[in-house]
Amino acid sequence: MRGARQRGMALMVVMMMVALMAVVATEVMFRQDRFRARTENLTDWDKRYQYAIAAETVAIQALIDDLEDDRLNNALLDDCIEETWAVSLPPTPYEDAVLSATVQDLQGRFNLNWLIAQQGNEFVRDELWRERLAALLGNTLVDPGKAQVLSHELADWLDSNNIVDGVEGAEDAEYRWRRTPNGPVAHESEMRALRSMTAADIPSAAFWSLFTALPPGTKLNVNTASLPVLDALFADTVGEAGTQQIKTLREEAAITSIDELMAQAPFAALEEQQRTQIAERLDVRSSYFQVMVDVQHNDQRSRLVTRLQRLEQGPTEVFSRQLVPILGPLEPPCNPFYNEATTQQTTGADNEG
């Protein structure tokens, strides 16, 4: 009887050991599968990134080649019609991936850093450009009534002092959990940090392609500028007539001289000081560009957005590179609003703030 009990206990111990080994084996297999899946995901991600970098390199070389061609032809200008880079690369198979890409001219957008001017070591607000931003926001925000408030808040966000300039501004005390730059911003998305900016104010994700963040002295390229930005620029002088004149001229050929542009109607009717103020912020060529690349591999997609400066004399350098969420299609080449008046004319499917 005693031997039977011992054999029964031994059998139970063996069964417990088998069960424990089964549990351990299952856990090991689960962890191996999870590790293998993670490794495959990382490998796929790295592969997509390397493909995107390769496409970026090709786009940068196209911009460099374009500059060399301009030098050879003695025509240093950039527009949305004749440039070889101002086209889309449609979804194109490459090895085991599919690549698509576009290039945009950042100097065809409203530079948020125009709202400040450098005086010594300080940055002071430029009231004229603040009003022009308000004009642009008034034509594009869901609630145009917030245009003045947001323009004042952005000017306070950028200037060096801690004084609220105007009753609608906001300074450091309003942003206790954030740190205001008190100088030029690095990306237009910093507008999201403003006290009064909400996602509901933004009509679509395309809204952001009206803006950029470049050095304060960077000029606007009239050959690639969007119509809403031109309307804002001329709001306090020649109005829509100036925008229409530029649109008409560049439909015929690229504008080659700002002086010649200012000599034509309606700009010729302005006072000399007004013409000078407009002309000193305009150009016919560009140095700042954006390259957007989409890569699809194994049913997964990645988007790389690269910003670069192409110098007329010197190297072409990347100053920003980001992997971003894919919220919609790639931006159109050159300028999404080259011939469109407002963000409302873009597809409403990408209603992302």
C-alpha positions in Angstrom: 0.0 0.0 0.0 2.8 2.3 0.9 4.6 1.6 -2.4 1.4 2.4 -4.3 1.2 5.8 -2.6 4.9 6.5 -3.4 4.3 5.5 -7.1 1.3 7.8 -7.1 3.3 10.7 -5.7 6.1 10.1 -8.2 3.6 10.2 -11.0 2.2 13.5 -9.8 5.7 15.0 -9.6 6.4 13.8 -13.1 3.2 15.2 -14.4 3.9 18.6 -12.7 7.4 18.7 -14.2 6.0 17.9 -17.7 3.3 20.7 -17.2 6.0 23.1 -16.0 8.2 22.2 -19.0 5.3 22.7 -21.3 4.6 26.2 -19.8 8.3 27.1 -20.1 8.5 25.9 -23.7 5.4 27.8 -24.6 6.8 31.0 -23.0 10.1 30.5 -24.8 8.4 30.0 -28.2 6.1 33.1 -27.5 9.1 35.3 -26.7 11.0 34.0 -29.7 8.1 34.7 -32.0 7.8 38.2 -30.5 11.5 38.8 -30.8 11.5 37.6 -34.4 8.5 39.8 -35.3 10.2 42.8 -33.6 13.4 42.1 -35.5 11.5 41.8 -38.8 9.7 45.1 -38.1 13.0 46.9 -37.3 14.6 45.4 -40.4 11.7 46.5 -42.6 11.7 49.9 -41.0 15.4 50.3 -41.6 15.1 49.1 -45.2 12.3 51.6 -45.9 14.4 54.4 -44.3 17.4 53.5 -46.5 15.3 53.5 -49.6 13.9 56.9 -48.6 17.4 58.3 -48.1 18.4 57.0 -51.5 15.4 58.8 -53.1 16.3 61.9 -51.2 19.8 61.8 -52.5 18.5 61.6 -56.1 16.2 64.6 -55.5 19.0 66.6 -54.0 21.2 65.8 -57.0 18.4 67.0 -59.3 18.3 70.3 -57.5 22.1 70.7 -57.8 22.0 69.8 -61.5 19.2 72.4 -62.0 21.4 75.1 -60.4 24.3 74.1 -62.7 22.0 74.3 -65.7 20.9 77.8 -64.6 24.5 78.9 -64.3 25.3 77.6 -67.8 22.2 79.3 -69.2 22.9 82.5 -67.2 19.4 82.4 -65.8 19.4 81.9 -62.0 15.7 81.5 -61.4 13.2 78.9 -60.1 9.6 78.4 -61.1 6.9 75.8 -61.1 6.7 75.3 -64.8 10.2 74.7 -66.4 12.1 73.2 -63.5 13.0 69.5 -63.8 12.6 69.1 -60.0 9.0 70.5 -60.1 7.4 67.2 -61.0 6.1 64.2 -59.1 7.8 60.8 -59.1 4.7 58.5 -59.3 4.7 55.2 -57.4 7.7 53.4 -58.9 8.9 49.9 -58.2 12.5 49.7 -57.0 13.9 46.3 -56.1 11.3 45.0 -53.5 9.8 48.4 -52.6 7.6 51.1 -54.2 8.9 54.7 -54.1 7.1 58.0 -54.8 8.4 61.6 -54.2 7.9 65.3 -54.7 9.9 68.4 -54.2 8.5 71.7 -52.9 10.0 75.2 -52.9 9.8 76.5 -49.3 10.4 80.1 -50.5 7.0 80.1 -52.1 5.4 80.0 -48.6 4.7 82.6 -45.9 7.8 82.6 -43.6 6.6 82.9 -40.0 9.9 84.5 -39.0 9.1 87.5 -41.1 7.2 88.7 -38.0 10.4 89.7 -36.3 13.5 91.7 -37.3 16.9 91.4 -35.6 18.2 94.5 -33.9 21.6 93.8 -32.3 21.0 90.7 -30.1 17.3 91.3 -29.8 14.4 90.3 -32.1 11.6 92.9 -32.3 8.2 92.4 -33.9 7.5 93.7 -37.4 4.0 95.1 -37.2 3.6 95.3 -41.0 4.3 91.5 -41.4 2.1 90.7 -38.4 -0.8 92.4 -40.3 0.0 90.5 -43.4 -0.1 87.2 -41.5 -3.4 88.2 -40.0 -4.7 88.8 -43.6 -3.5 85.3 -44.6 -5.1 83.7 -41.6 -8.3 85.6 -42.1 -8.6 84.0 -45.6 -7.7 80.5 -44.5 -8.8 79.8 -40.9 -12.1 78.1 -40.2 -12.9 81.1 -37.9 -11.5 84.2 -39.6 -12.2 86.1 -36.4 -9.2 84.5 -34.7 -6.7 85.9 -37.3 -5.8 89.0 -35.3 -5.5 87.1 -32.0 -3.2 84.4 -33.5 -1.0 86.9 -35.3 -0.5 88.9 -32.1 0.2 85.7 -30.1 2.8 84.5 -32.7 4.5 87.9 -32.7 4.8 87.7 -28.9 6.0 84.1 -29.2 8.8 85.2 -31.5 10.0 88.6 -30.1 12.7 88.8 -27.4 10.8 90.8 -24.8 8.4 89.6 -22.2 5.9 92.4 -22.8 2.5 91.7 -24.3 2.3 94.0 -27.3 -1.4 94.6 -27.8 -4.4 93.4 -25.9 -4.6 90.2 -27.9 -1.1 89.0 -27.4 0.4 86.4 -25.0 3.8 86.2 -23.4 5.8 83.8 -21.2 3.3 84.1 -18.3 0.7 82.4 -20.4 2.9 79.5 -21.3 4.1 78.2 -17.9 4.4 74.7 -19.1 6.1 75.6 -22.4 9.1 77.7 -23.2 8.7 80.5 -25.7 11.6 80.7 -28.2 11.9 84.6 -28.0 13.5 84.3 -31.5 13.0 82.6 -34.9 11.2 79.3 -34.8 12.5 76.2 -36.6 9.2 74.8 -37.9 5.8 76.1 -38.8 4.2 73.5 -36.5 5.1 75.7 -33.5 2.0 77.6 -34.3 0.2 74.7 -32.6 1.7 75.9 -29.3 0.0 79.3 -29.4 -2.5 79.8 -26.6 -5.5 80.3 -28.9 -4.7 77.8 -31.6 -6.9 74.7 -31.7 -7.2 71.8 -34.1 -10.8 73.0 -35.0 -9.3 76.2 -36.4 -7.5 74.4 -39.2 -9.5 73.6 -42.3 -7.3 70.7 -43.5 -3.8 69.3 -43.2 -3.0 71.3 -46.4 -3.2 74.5 -44.3 0.3 73.9 -43.1 1.8 74.0 -46.6 1.0 77.7 -46.8 3.7 78.3 -44.1 7.3 77.7 -43.4 10.0 78.7 -40.9 13.2 80.1 -42.5 15.7 82.8 -41.5 13.9 86.1 -41.1 15.6 87.8 -44.1 14.7 85.0 -46.5 12.9 86.3 -49.6 9.6 85.2 -51.2 10.0 83.7 -54.7 7.3 85.3 -56.9 7.7 82.5 -59.4 6.6 79.8 -57.0 4.6 81.8 -54.4 1.1 80.6 -53.6 -1.8 82.9 -54.4 -3.0 83.2 -50.8 0.5 84.3 -49.7 0.7 86.9 -52.5 -2.8 88.2 -51.5 -1.5 88.6 -47.9 1.7 90.3 -49.1 -0.2 92.9 -51.1 -3.2 93.3 -48.8 -2.0 96.7 -47.5 -0.9 98.1 -50.9 -2.1 96.9 -54.4 -4.4 94.1 -53.2 -5.6 91.3 -55.5 -4.5 93.3 -58.5 -0.9 92.6 -57.6 -1.5 88.9 -57.3 -3.4 88.7 -60.6 -0.6 90.5 -62.4 2.0 88.1 -61.1 -0.2 85.1 -61.9 -0.7 86.4 -65.5 3.0 87.1 -66.0 4.2 83.7 -64.9 1.5 81.9 -67.0 3.4 83.4 -70.0 7.0 82.9 -68.7 9.0 83.0 -65.5 9.5 86.4 -64.0 13.2 87.2 -64.4 13.5 90.6 -62.6 11.9 92.1 -59.6 12.8 95.6 -60.8 11.0 95.0 -64.0 8.0 93.7 -62.1 7.8 96.8 -59.9 7.9 99.0 -63.0 4.6 97.4 -64.2 1.0 98.1 -63.1 -0.2 98.1 -60.5 3.1 98.4 -58.6 4.3 101.4 -60.7 1.5 103.5 -59.1 2.8 103.0 -55.6 5.0 105.4 -53.8 8.7 104.6 -54.1 9.0 103.7 -50.4 6.2 101.2 -50.8 7.7 99.7 -53.9 11.0 99.3 -52.1 9.5 97.6 -49.1 7.8 95.1 -51.4 10.8 94.6 -53.7 13.3 93.9 -50.9 11.3 90.9 -49.8 10.9 89.4 -53.3 13.1 87.2 -55.5 13.0 85.1 -58.6 15.0 82.2 -57.3 15.2 80.0 -54.3 17.6 78.4 -51.9 15.3 76.4 -49.5 13.5 73.3 -50.6 11.6 70.3 -49.2 11.8 66.7 -50.4 9.0 64.3 -49.5 9.5 60.6 -50.1 7.0 57.7 -49.5 8.3 54.2 -49.4 6.1 51.0 -49.4 7.6 47.7 -48.5 5.9 44.5 -47.3 2.6 46.4 -46.9 4.2 48.9 -44.6 4.7 52.6 -45.5 7.1 55.3 -44.3 7.3 59.0 -45.2 10.5 61.0 -45.0 10.4 64.8 -45.1 13.8 66.5 -45.7 14.5 70.2 -45.8 17.6 71.6 -47.3 19.5 74.7 -48.4 21.0 74.9 -51.8 23.5 77.7 -51.9 24.5 79.4 -55.2 28.1 79.2 -54.0 28.8 76.4 -51.6 27.5 73.0 -50.6 23.8 71.9 -50.5 23.1 71.0 -46.9 20.2 69.2 -45.1 19.0 71.2 -42.1 16.0 69.0 -41.2 15.0 65.4 -41.7 11.9 63.8 -40.2 9.9 60.6 -40.4 6.4 61.8 -40.2 2.9 60.1 -39.9 1.2 59.6 -43.3 -2.0 61.6 -42.9 -2.7 62.1 -46.6 -1.1 62.0 -50.1 2.2 63.6 -50.8 2.2 67.4 -51.3 2.0 68.4 -54.9 5.4 69.4 -56.4 6.7 73.0 -56.2 3.8 74.6 -54.3 0.4 73.0 -53.4 -1.3 76.4 -53.7 0.5 77.7 -56.8 -2.8 78.3 -58.6 -5.3 77.9 -55.8 -6.8 80.7 -53.8 -7.6 79.0 -50.4 -7.1 75.8 -48.5 -10.8 75.1 -49.0 -10.1 74.1 -52.6 -7.9 71.2 -51.5 -9.4 67.8 -50.8 -11.3 67.8 -47.6 -10.4 64.2 -46.8 -7.3 65.2 -44.9 -9.1 67.2 -42.3 -6.3 66.9 -39.8 -5.1 69.7 -37.5 
